[in-house]
């Protein structure tokens, strides 16, 4: 069993890394705290990306927290 831990998994690079490893059979564990919301206001949140990841990689485990 090979696993990939991806931090920032709902951001641009992290989401692509999650998809990349999942497509190659890795057990993906993704972590994201949506810091974009803190830095760039709520319009920049990664919620849309999180929903796509959960749809695209149903076998992966994602841990999402919010910093609201």
C-alpha positions in Angstrom: 0.0 0.0 0.0 1.4 3.3 -1.1 0.0 6.5 0.4 0.3 10.2 -0.6 -0.3 12.9 2.0 -1.3 16.2 0.2 -1.4 19.4 2.2 -3.4 22.2 0.7 -5.4 19.6 -1.2 -8.3 21.9 -2.2 -6.0 24.6 -3.6 -4.8 24.6 -7.2 -1.6 22.6 -7.0 -2.8 20.4 -4.1 -6.0 19.4 -6.0 -4.0 18.4 -9.1 -1.6 16.5 -7.0 -4.5 14.7 -5.3 -6.0 13.7 -8.6 -2.5 12.7 -10.0 -1.8 10.3 -7.1 -5.4 8.9 -7.0 -5.3 8.1 -10.7 -2.1 6.1 -10.1 -3.6 4.0 -7.3 -2.1 5.8 -4.3 -4.1 6.0 -1.1 -4.6 9.7 -1.0 -5.0 11.6 2.3 -5.7 15.3 1.6 -5.7 18.1 4.2 -6.8 21.7 3.7 -7.8 24.5 6.0 -9.0 27.0 3.4 -6.5 29.8 4.3 -7.3 31.5 1.0 -10.5 32.7 2.7 -8.4 34.4 5.4 -6.0 36.0 3.1 -8.2 37.0 0.1 -11.7 37.2 1.6 -14.6 34.7 1.4 -14.9 35.0 -2.4 -11.6 33.2 -2.8 -12.5 30.2 -0.7 -11.7 26.7 -2.0 -15.1 25.1 -1.3 -15.9 24.6 -5.0 -12.6 22.8 -5.4 -13.3 20.6 -2.3 -16.6 19.5 -3.8 -15.0 18.6 -7.1 -12.2 16.6 -5.4 -14.7 14.6 -3.3 -16.6 13.8 -6.6 -13.4 13.1 -8.6 -11.6 11.0 -6.0 -14.3 9.2 -4.0 -11.8 6.6 -2.6 -9.6 9.3 -1.1 -9.8 10.6 2.4 -10.0 14.4 2.7 -9.9 16.4 5.9 -11.2 19.9 5.5 -11.3 22.5 8.2 -12.4 26.1 7.9 -10.7 29.1 9.4 -13.9 31.4 9.3 
